[in-house]
Amino acid sequence: MPVLLKLYGIVIRLIRDRTFGSRLHAFYGGHELVVALQPLRVLQGDVPEWVSNFVMDWAREHYRELPITAADWPVRARPLWVNPPPRAFVC
């Protein structure tokens, strides 16, 4: 669950799920807010109203930057092979 934002005590994380699609989870204190990305709407949560408004405004502002479908997620590339140093190399 990558962290997208930490501000004013709010932590916004992105969840990727093939069944339910991508969504945001916002945490504030002991409260949580779940926001669907397609369409952009609050699914559930018990956060104060100002936190909900802040998260929805942030999500609207950054909507085009968020990976919404599986095709938008970056594909893991294989790591590059690094040749070992020559045997004569001494530290």
PyMOL commands that set and color helices and strands:
alter all, ss='L'
color gray80, all
select helices_A, chain A and resi 49-61+63-65+70-72
alter helices_A, ss='H'
color red, helices_A
select strands_A, chain A and resi 3-7+10-15+23-28+31-37+40-45
alter strands_A, ss='S'
color yellow, strands_A
deselect
rebuild
show_as cartoon
